[in-house]
Amino acid sequence: ACLYYSSGTTSDPKGVLYTHRNQIALTDSLRRGVQFGPEQIHLVILPLGHTASTNYSMLPCLYQGGTVLVAESFFVVRKTFWSLIETWKVTYVETVPTVLYTLLNLHADAGGHDLSSLPWVGCGSAPLQVSVQTRFQERFGVAVGNLYGLSETGPSHIDDPRRPGWKPGTIGFPLDVNECRIVGPEGETLPDGSVGEIALKGANVFPGYFNNPEQTARALRDGWFYTGDLGWRDGDGVFYFVDRSKDLIIKGGSNITPGEIDEVLLAHGGVREAATIGVPDPLLGEEIHSFVVLRDGVELSADALIDWCSAHLQRIKVPRKITFLDAIPQTHSGKLLRKVLRERYSHEL
C-alpha cells in the first residue's frame, strides 16, 4: 500500500514497506483506541508525506467519514493557529515538539479564542519533554498526549490525557492491534521497571525493508520487531520511552540517556531548544556535549547552564561542554538530528 522512508536520524533512511493489511489493521485499532468517530474535524499541519498526517488524521477521518482540514504548513498558519481551531471547531491536531515549542514562544496567545472543541492534541515523531507537555496545558488549557510509534509499525501506543488517572511523561498503553514487551540483550522479556529495548508484534508490523534483507533480518526476529528504542513498563502496564539506543551515551561504563539532560536544560526559563550527544573521550569513553538555543532576548553563559544542570542532575550526567546555536539541526518533521551534531562536533570537546 505504501513505501515510507524512515527519517534517518541515527543512520541512512530505509524504505519501509507497508501493506494494505498493515494499514487497515492499524487504522481500525487507532479508531478504537482514540475513539475517533464521524464527528471528528482534524487540522493537518504536518507535511503530507509524514506518517503522522496519514495515520492520525487522513486515514482515520476518511475511514470514519470525518472531516480533514489541510493547512499549507504549520509555519504558514502558526499566527492564526488558534483562530483556525475556533472557526472550524477542530477536535484534534497531530503535532511534533517543534510545533509546541513555537506556539509557546509566540507572543500571540490563545486568549479570547473558544478552544472548547479541542480537548487535546497529540505529539509524536520525537521525544517530548514533560516540562513542555505541562507548560502547554497550563498556558492554553489544552492537554498534550505523548504518542509513540514508528514508520515500521505506525502508532503503537496511545497516551490519552482524557483517561482517568492520566499523568504526563508516559507513552501510555499499546493499541490493541499489537503486543509490546521490553526485552534484554538476548531477547528475554524483562520484568516491570527494567529498561530495555521495545519490541512489537502484530498486524500493524511491516513485512520488511525495501531491497534490504540484511536490515530486515536484523529488525524482525521470531515474529517480533526490535525497534532500537529503549523503554520500560510500570506495574500498571503503562509504558515509558527512554531514548534511542543509538543515542545512548556510555560514560565511564554508565549508560546515560541524552533526553534526561535535555529535559533539565529545557526546564530553564531561558532555554528554547536543547540537544545532547556523547563525544569521544580518551579516559571515559564518551563525554557529554549539549547544544542550546536560547529564547529571544535572553543572555546566558555556558557556565550558568552547567551550574543549573549540576543542581538538577547527578554529577556524572552534567554536560562537560555547552555550545550555543542559532538552530539545532532537525528533519522536516521536527526530529532532532543528533547524528549531524555528532558529525560536526565529535572532536570539539
Solvent accessible surface area in square Angstrom, and as a share of the most:
residue,aa,sasa,rsa
1,A,71,0.55
2,C,43,0.26
3,L,80,0.40
4,Y,25,0.09
5,Y,130,0.49
6,S,21,0.14
7,S,41,0.26
8,G,8,0.07
9,T,25,0.15
10,T,27,0.16
11,S,41,0.26
12,D,112,0.58
13,P,75,0.47
14,K,40,0.17
15,G,6,0.06
16,V,0,0.00
17,L,65,0.32
18,Y,3,0.01
19,T,50,0.29
20,H,126,0.56
21,R,167,0.61
22,N,6,0.03
23,Q,15,0.07
24,I,106,0.54
25,A,24,0.19
26,L,1,0.01
27,T,8,0.04
28,D,33,0.17
29,S,0,0.00
30,L,0,0.00
31,R,65,0.24
32,R,111,0.41
33,G,28,0.27
34,V,2,0.01
35,Q,126,0.56
36,F,12,0.05
37,G,11,0.10
38,P,88,0.55
39,E,112,0.50
40,Q,20,0.09
41,I,42,0.21
42,H,0,0.00
43,L,1,0.01
44,V,6,0.03
45,I,5,0.02
46,L,14,0.07
47,P,53,0.34
48,L,102,0.51
49,G,68,0.66
50,H,17,0.07
51,T,28,0.16
52,A,7,0.06
53,S,3,0.02
54,T,26,0.15
55,N,7,0.03
56,Y,14,0.05
57,S,1,0.01
58,M,53,0.24
59,L,52,0.26
60,P,0,0.00
61,C,3,0.02
62,L,124,0.62
63,Y,106,0.40
64,Q,44,0.19
65,G,58,0.55
66,G,16,0.16
67,T,67,0.39
68,V,39,0.22
69,L,32,0.16
70,V,75,0.43
71,A,16,0.13
72,E,150,0.67
73,S,39,0.25
74,F,6,0.03
75,F,110,0.46
76,V,92,0.53
77,V,18,0.10
78,R,77,0.28
79,K,144,0.61
80,T,73,0.43
81,F,2,0.01
82,W,15,0.05
83,S,36,0.23
84,L,40,0.20
85,I,0,0.00
86,E,61,0.27
87,T,97,0.57
88,W,125,0.44
89,K,134,0.57
90,V,0,0.00
91,T,27,0.16
92,Y,2,0.01
93,V,0,0.00
94,E,7,0.03
95,T,2,0.01
96,V,5,0.03
97,P,4,0.03
98,T,22,0.13
99,V,5,0.03
100,L,1,0.00
101,Y,24,0.09
102,T,26,0.15
103,L,3,0.02
104,L,13,0.06
105,N,45,0.23
106,L,34,0.17
107,H,179,0.80
108,A,58,0.45
109,D,73,0.38
110,A,9,0.07
111,G,64,0.61
112,G,86,0.83
113,H,65,0.29
114,D,81,0.42
115,L,26,0.13
116,S,97,0.63
117,S,31,0.20
118,L,4,0.02
119,P,67,0.42
120,W,5,0.02
121,V,1,0.00
122,G,0,0.00
123,C,0,0.00
124,G,5,0.05
125,S,36,0.23
126,A,17,0.13
127,P,51,0.32
128,L,15,0.07
129,Q,10,0.05
130,V,57,0.32
131,S,24,0.15
132,V,1,0.00
133,Q,2,0.01
134,T,51,0.30
135,R,72,0.26
136,F,1,0.01
137,Q,74,0.33
138,E,133,0.60
139,R,88,0.32
140,F,16,0.07
141,G,64,0.62
142,V,1,0.01
143,A,12,0.09
144,V,0,0.00
145,G,0,0.00
146,N,17,0.09
147,L,10,0.05
148,Y,17,0.07
149,G,34,0.33
150,L,27,0.13
151,S,25,0.16
152,E,13,0.06
153,T,0,0.00
154,G,4,0.04
155,P,4,0.03
156,S,0,0.00
157,H,0,0.00
158,I,19,0.10
159,D,0,0.00
160,D,15,0.08
161,P,19,0.12
162,R,105,0.38
163,R,74,0.27
164,P,124,0.78
165,G,76,0.73
166,W,44,0.15
167,K,109,0.46
168,P,51,0.32
169,G,25,0.24
170,T,1,0.01
171,I,4,0.02
172,G,0,0.00
173,F,67,0.28
174,P,40,0.25
175,L,4,0.02
176,D,99,0.51
177,V,22,0.13
178,N,14,0.07
179,E,101,0.45
180,C,18,0.10
181,R,51,0.19
182,I,9,0.05
183,V,2,0.01
184,G,11,0.11
185,P,131,0.82
186,E,155,0.70
187,G,18,0.18
188,E,75,0.34
189,T,84,0.49
190,L,40,0.20
191,P,96,0.60
192,D,68,0.35
193,G,49,0.47
194,S,36,0.23
195,V,82,0.47
196,G,7,0.07
197,E,44,0.20
198,I,1,0.01
199,A,0,0.00
200,L,0,0.00
201,K,76,0.32
202,G,32,0.31
203,A,25,0.19
204,N,0,0.00
205,V,18,0.10
206,F,3,0.01
207,P,73,0.46
208,G,6,0.05
209,Y,17,0.06
210,F,93,0.39
211,N,128,0.66
212,N,41,0.21
213,P,91,0.57
214,E,112,0.50
215,Q,59,0.26
216,T,28,0.16
217,A,66,0.51
218,R,143,0.52
219,A,12,0.09
220,L,44,0.22
221,R,97,0.35
222,D,138,0.71
223,G,51,0.49
224,W,31,0.11
225,F,4,0.02
226,Y,24,0.09
227,T,9,0.05
228,G,17,0.16
229,D,5,0.03
230,L,24,0.12
231,G,0,0.00
232,W,72,0.25
233,R,93,0.34
234,D,25,0.13
235,G,71,0.68
236,D,120,0.62
237,G,18,0.17
238,V,11,0.07
239,F,5,0.02
240,Y,27,0.10
241,F,47,0.19
242,V,37,0.21
243,D,2,0.01
244,R,62,0.23
245,S,44,0.29
246,K,121,0.51
247,D,11,0.06
248,L,36,0.18
249,I,1,0.00
250,I,88,0.45
251,K,17,0.07
252,G,51,0.49
253,G,69,0.66
254,S,43,0.28
255,N,101,0.52
256,I,1,0.01
257,T,22,0.13
258,P,0,0.00
259,G,15,0.15
260,E,71,0.32
261,I,0,0.00
262,D,0,0.00
263,E,46,0.21
264,V,21,0.12
265,L,0,0.00
266,L,5,0.02
267,A,56,0.43
268,H,37,0.16
269,G,60,0.57
270,G,6,0.05
271,V,1,0.00
272,R,66,0.24
273,E,23,0.10
274,A,5,0.04
275,A,0,0.00
276,T,0,0.00
277,I,1,0.00
278,G,6,0.06
279,V,0,0.00
280,P,79,0.50
281,D,21,0.11
282,P,144,0.90
283,L,157,0.78
284,L,60,0.30
285,G,46,0.44
286,E,46,0.20
287,E,9,0.04
288,I,0,0.00
289,H,1,0.00
290,S,0,0.00
291,F,0,0.00
292,V,0,0.00
293,V,5,0.03
294,L,38,0.19
295,R,48,0.18
296,D,121,0.63
297,G,86,0.82
298,V,49,0.28
299,E,166,0.75
300,L,47,0.23
301,S,61,0.39
302,A,30,0.23
303,D,102,0.53
304,A,41,0.31
305,L,0,0.00
306,I,38,0.19
307,D,96,0.50
308,W,74,0.26
309,C,0,0.00
310,S,60,0.39
311,A,79,0.61
312,H,100,0.44
313,L,20,0.10
314,Q,118,0.53
315,R,224,0.82
316,I,62,0.31
317,K,34,0.14
318,V,21,0.12
319,P,3,0.02
320,R,146,0.53
321,K,70,0.29
322,I,10,0.05
323,T,29,0.17
324,F,75,0.31
325,L,36,0.18
326,D,139,0.72
327,A,73,0.56
328,I,7,0.04
329,P,22,0.14
330,Q,52,0.23
331,T,20,0.12
332,H,140,0.63
333,S,5,0.03
334,G,8,0.08
335,K,53,0.23
336,L,36,0.18
337,L,28,0.14
338,R,13,0.05
339,K,45,0.19
340,V,25,0.15
341,L,0,0.00
342,R,58,0.21
343,E,129,0.58
344,R,147,0.54
345,Y,40,0.15
346,S,24,0.16
347,H,163,0.73
348,E,89,0.40
349,L,73,0.37
